[in-house]
Amino acid sequence: MTPADRPRRSALYLPASNAKAIAKARTLPCDVVILDLEDAVAPEAKAEARAAAVAAVEEGGFGHREVAIRANGIDTEWGAADLAAIAGSKADAVLVPKVDSPQDIARYELGLSAAPASMQLWAMIETCASVFALEPIAAMAHSSRLSLWIMGTNDLAKEMRAQLTPERTPFLPFLSMAVAAARAHGVAVLDGVCNEFRDLDAFAAEARQGLLFGFDGKSLIHPAQVDPCNTVFSPGEADLIWARTVIEAFTLPENQGKGAIRVDGKMTELLHLEQAKRLVSVAERIAAAG
């Protein structure tokens, strides 16, 4: 399974300095583990956390899960050392914060010049500047390792001085445009975190909103969010029944070469066939990942 087509329903952030949390992550049904060197780690613990993250990916044991390490920003006192350490590690990806422009992606690309070709570059979209440069940042996927975005709604809210309501009203235009820009250039895109980890109904509602926008999955801050997140971003049985019915209908001899047919009393076009095939493919990839 290539990075482009693997499931990324749930991406769990963990402080890289927390050995117990990392050990638990190896047993959780999340699709992605993000070992954090940035927000979750105090300045005096940065070097220790960096060493712990590299050691964790060296040890392995994460199974089907992708493992990314979130570095400190390239302009911080820890950024260069983080990039150098991650470039020499067995991480699947480096996640970089507070990207403002295509030039930032180019700088991170240069900082990863010694990394294996398989290492991906993931970027946080969490600044006011970035939301006005979504398309050119996404276009960097054609000339760099960039393959995935994660929305950083907490940081964006802070910079905007906006309120994070359950409806996320101030951020709806940015969420929509981010998905569109990512899709235009083949970049995977994950929704931002939900700060509710005790009220799982509220979390599930926000996850469903992210699915509505077209996100591939959601970033998480607590293990309790993993199961409801996977449920939301997995095709439901009713969806799969519809998808298989559409695929079967288009394979019938009498429907060969047609651009639109009637399925269960509804007009169904080739674009619906494409959607149906994707749903079945997603379900198969989830099953294959275990």
Secondary structure in CASP SS format (residue, H / E / C, confidence):
PFRMAT SS
TARGET T0000
AUTHOR 0000-0000-0000
METHOD secondary structure of the structure
MODEL  1
M C 1.00
T C 1.00
P H 1.00
A H 1.00
D H 1.00
R C 1.00
P C 1.00
R C 1.00
R C 1.00
S E 1.00
A E 1.00
L E 1.00
Y E 1.00
L E 1.00
P E 1.00
A C 1.00
S C 1.00
N C 1.00
A H 1.00
K H 1.00
A H 1.00
I H 1.00
A H 1.00
K H 1.00
A H 1.00
R C 1.00
T C 1.00
L C 1.00
P C 1.00
C C 1.00
D C 1.00
V E 1.00
V E 1.00
I E 1.00
L E 1.00
D E 1.00
L C 1.00
E C 1.00
D C 1.00
A C 1.00
V C 1.00
A C 1.00
P H 1.00
E H 1.00
A H 1.00
K H 1.00
A H 1.00
E H 1.00
A H 1.00
R H 1.00
A H 1.00
A H 1.00
A H 1.00
V H 1.00
A H 1.00
A H 1.00
V H 1.00
E H 1.00
E H 1.00
G C 1.00
G C 1.00
F C 1.00
G C 1.00
H C 1.00
R C 1.00
E E 1.00
V E 1.00
A E 1.00
I E 1.00
R E 1.00
A C 1.00
N C 1.00
G C 1.00
I C 1.00
D C 1.00
T C 1.00
E C 1.00
W C 1.00
G H 1.00
A H 1.00
A H 1.00
D H 1.00
L H 1.00
A H 1.00
A H 1.00
I H 1.00
A H 1.00
G C 1.00
S C 1.00
K C 1.00
A C 1.00
D C 1.00
A E 1.00
V E 1.00
L E 1.00
V E 1.00
P C 1.00
K C 1.00
V C 1.00
D C 1.00
S C 1.00
P H 1.00
Q H 1.00
D H 1.00
I H 1.00
A H 1.00
R H 1.00
Y H 1.00
E H 1.00
L H 1.00
G H 1.00
L C 1.00
S C 1.00
A C 1.00
A C 1.00
P C 1.00
A C 1.00
S C 1.00
M C 1.00
Q E 1.00
L E 1.00
W E 1.00
A E 1.00
M E 1.00
I E 1.00
E C 1.00
T C 1.00
C H 1.00
A H 1.00
S H 1.00
V H 1.00
F C 1.00
A C 1.00
L H 1.00
E H 1.00
P H 1.00
I H 1.00
A H 1.00
A H 1.00
M H 1.00
A H 1.00
H H 1.00
S C 1.00
S C 1.00
R C 1.00
L E 1.00
S E 1.00
L E 1.00
W E 1.00
I E 1.00
M E 1.00
G C 1.00
T H 1.00
N H 1.00
D H 1.00
L H 1.00
A H 1.00
K H 1.00
E H 1.00
M H 1.00
R C 1.00
A C 1.00
Q C 1.00
L C 1.00
T C 1.00
P C 1.00
E C 1.00
R C 1.00
T H 1.00
P H 1.00
F H 1.00
L H 1.00
P H 1.00
F H 1.00
L H 1.00
S H 1.00
M H 1.00
A H 1.00
V H 1.00
A H 1.00
A H 1.00
A H 1.00
R H 1.00
A H 1.00
H C 1.00
G C 1.00
V C 1.00
A E 1.00
V E 1.00
L E 1.00
D E 1.00
G C 1.00
V C 1.00
C C 1.00
N C 1.00
E C 1.00
F C 1.00
R C 1.00
D C 1.00
L H 1.00
D H 1.00
A H 1.00
F H 1.00
A H 1.00
A H 1.00
E H 1.00
A H 1.00
R H 1.00
Q H 1.00
G H 1.00
L H 1.00
L H 1.00
F H 1.00
G C 1.00
F C 1.00
D C 1.00
G E 1.00
K E 1.00
S E 1.00
L E 1.00
I C 1.00
H C 1.00
P H 1.00
A H 1.00
Q H 1.00
V H 1.00
D H 1.00
P H 1.00
C H 1.00
N H 1.00
T H 1.00
V H 1.00
F C 1.00
S C 1.00
P C 1.00
G C 1.00
E H 1.00
A H 1.00
D H 1.00
L H 1.00
I H 1.00
W H 1.00
A H 1.00
R H 1.00
T H 1.00
V H 1.00
I H 1.00
E H 1.00
A H 1.00
F H 1.00
T H 1.00
L C 1.00
P H 1.00
E H 1.00
N H 1.00
Q C 1.00
G C 1.00
K C 1.00
G C 1.00
A E 1.00
I E 1.00
R E 1.00
V E 1.00
D C 1.00
G C 1.00
K E 1.00
M E 1.00
T E 1.00
E E 1.00
L H 1.00
L H 1.00
H H 1.00
L H 1.00
E H 1.00
Q H 1.00
A H 1.00
K H 1.00
R H 1.00
L H 1.00
V H 1.00
S H 1.00
V H 1.00
A H 1.00
E H 1.00
R H 1.00
I H 1.00
A H 1.00
A H 1.00
A H 1.00
G C 1.00
END
